[in-house]
C-alpha cells in the first residue's frame, strides 16, 4: 500500500493489473479474431465478401440490425411512461416501482426468457386464458417469430433506458416547468420544448446501450424467435459448432464489434465526452424558490396511466414462474393444479442440477474476487492520471461491457481450447473477470468521485503511512462501491450463458448453460423450479444491494 | 377589463387580495390576507422564511390555489384561470432559465407560446436584449453566463411578454453585493419605463427599503404592517416591524410602549432641550465608519444609540457615563404591548 502515499504518477501504477489482464484476455483475443477473419483460404477478404453474397448471412446481418433497431425504439417508447411515473410518485411507491424495474433487470435473462415461453407458447398461460375467455378461437403465435424476439429482448433491455431516464426526470427542475407555464406554455409545449429536450440525452445514452447489447444477442432470438429472426450471434455459433468455419465466424464477430465500437464512440461524442458509464453522478435536483406542488395536466395523466400495463409487462414473467413450478403437470398447464414440490425434489436428486450449481459457484468464486481486486485497484489508480490519458484509460476499462459477449466468447474459446482450459473452471472464470471487472471499476470509481482527496493529505500530515491511509481512510470510502460492484460481478457471472456455451463442456457446464440446454430442447417444470429459485436468490441479493445503497446515502 | 385593452395599455394592472387563506395539512400558511396594490406600484413582501410570502406569490402566479378568498388582477377574478392564461411575468429565485435554449430562445419562449409572427418575435427579443444590456449574448447558453447576466435574461424573458404584473421571488438573493446593487438600479429603471406593477418577495430588509414604493411586512401568515418604506422605518407599528427593519429601542413611558430608532437619540451636549433625558454607562462602542454605535445601559435597560462621527468629537471610552435623550415626537407609540 506504499503507492498510496506516492505522488499521482506513482499511484496510477494500480491500473496496471487490470490493464494487463484486459490486454491479455480481451484485446489480444479480439485482435486474433480479427486477423482470423482475414485468413480465409480463398483470399483475405473472402469471408467478408461471403457475408454480403451469401443470402443467409446477408439477411442474418440485416435481421440483426433491424431487430436491434426495433428493440431500441420500443425500449425508449415504453421507458418514458415508466420513468415518468417513478419520478412523479411519492418515495414509497417509487421504491416499489423501482423494484418492479430492478427485479427483472437483475434476474437472469435466461430465467426471464423461460418465463416468457411459459406465458406465450401455443398452449401457454396467455393463450389458455384468451381461449377460455372466448376471445380467440385458435391460439395466437406469440413466439417463434418476430413478436417473440421483440417481447423477450425489450423486456430484458428496457431497464437500461428506464434507469437513466428516471434519473433525468428526477433531476428535472420543477421550476423550469413553472417558468414555462408562466410564459404561457400549454402542456403539449411543456413536453415538446422542455421535458423531451431535457431528458433526451439520458434516453439516448440508454438507447445506445440497448442497441449495442442487442447486436450480440443470442439466447432470446435462439429460444423465442423463428428462422427469419436468426441473428448474428446465432450465425457465429452455427459456424463454429456445425461448420468449423472460423474465418466466417470471425468476420461476423468483427462486424458487430466494429458497429458496437462506432456507436459507443458516437454516443461518447454526442454525450459531450461523458462516458456512457461515466460515474453516474446523481443529477443535482434543481432547487427553485417557487417549486410548487405539481399540477398534473391531462397529458401527464395519460403518460402515467400508460405506465401501468408496461409495469405489468415487466413483472408478469417474474410472478408467473413460481406458481407454474408448483403444478404437477409435466406440460406446464395453466392454471397449475395439484400443487406439488415434486420438481424441486427432482432438482436435488438429479445430480446434473447440483453439479451445474457447483460449477457456477466455482466459476463465481474465481470471477468475483478477481474482478473485485482488478476493478478496485484500477479505479483507485485512475486518480493518478490526468487529461487525455485518463479519458482513454477509462474508455478501455469499460469497453468489455459494450463488446458483444459472443465475440469475446469466441476469441477466448480460440485461445483456451488448445490450452485445455475448458474442462475446468478457470477458462470461464477468466472470461467472467473480463466481463465483471469493468462493473466493479465503474462502481468503485463512483464511490471515489465523492471522496475528498484532501483527506489523504490530512492523514499524511497527521503522520499516517500508506497502510494506515489505505485501511482507515480509503477503504471505508470505497466499501459501498466495492460491495455493490462485487454484487454486480456475482450476478453477471452467475447469469452469464453465452460464454458458458463456448468455454465449458458437459462436465464443467454451469447452471445457465444447463437451463439453456433444457429450454432449447423442451421446456419442463424442473426448469421453472430452478428459475423460481434463481428469482428468489436475485430478490435476496437485490435487497442486500438496496441496504448497501441506503447506507451509502 | 378586456384582453385587448390590457395589451395596449403600457401601465401595469392593479392587484386585489381579499381574505386569502391557505393551509398545508394542519399548518395554516396564510391566515386571511387582504391587500390592494395600485397599478404601476413596486410592492415588496418582506418577511422571514415561513412568513407565507412565497406561498402568496405562488397563489398570485396561479401555481397554488387559495383555500378561500378572492384574487383580482386588473379587476378580473383569477379563480379558475390557469397559470398560462394569467399574463404574468415571473422571475424565479434560481432564474429557471431553460438550459436547452440559448439566451434569445429563452426570451422568445413566451412570445412563441403567444404565437406572434417571427419578425415581431425577432424585433421584441432584440429590443429586450438591448434594454437589459445583453446585446451580443443572444446565442450564449445560460451556463455560459455570469450570475448577473442570467438574472437579466430571466428579467428580459419575463418582461418581453408585456405582463400585467411582474412577480419576483428573491431574484437577487444568489448574487454578490455589487451586482445586486447595480441590478436593483436596473430593475427600478425598468419599472419606471414600463410602468409595470411589480410584486417582489425578499427577506432582505435593505433591498426592500431601496426598491419599494410600498412594503408589506409579513409574519406567520398575516400582514404585520403595510406602508411606504419611510413610514415603516420611522413609524413601526409593532416591535416586530421595528426589529425587522433596522435596529430599534423600546421603552415603556406613562403606561404606553414606544419605539425609538438609535439615530433619533442624541448624546452629551446635544440632549439640551429634548423631552426625555436619561443617563447611563457606555457598555460597548462599535465603529461603523460614518457613525458609531453605543450600547448604553440605563438601570437594567440597554439602549442602542448611533451618532454621526465628526472628526473633532471627543473619543469616549467604555465605562464612561453618558447622557442620552430624544424628542417625544421622534418616538412612535406602539399599538399594543
Interface residues (C-beta under 8 A of the other chain):
Chain A: X173 X175 X176 X178 X179 X180 X181 X182 X183 X184 X185 X186 X189 X193 X194 X197 X198 X286 X287 X288 X289 X290 X292 X293 X295
Chain B: X54 X57 X58 X61 X62 X63 X64 X82 X83 X84 X85 X86 X87 X88 X89 X90 X92 X93 X94 X96 X97 X98 X99 X100 X101 X109 X110 X113 X114 X157 X158 X161 X169 X170 X173
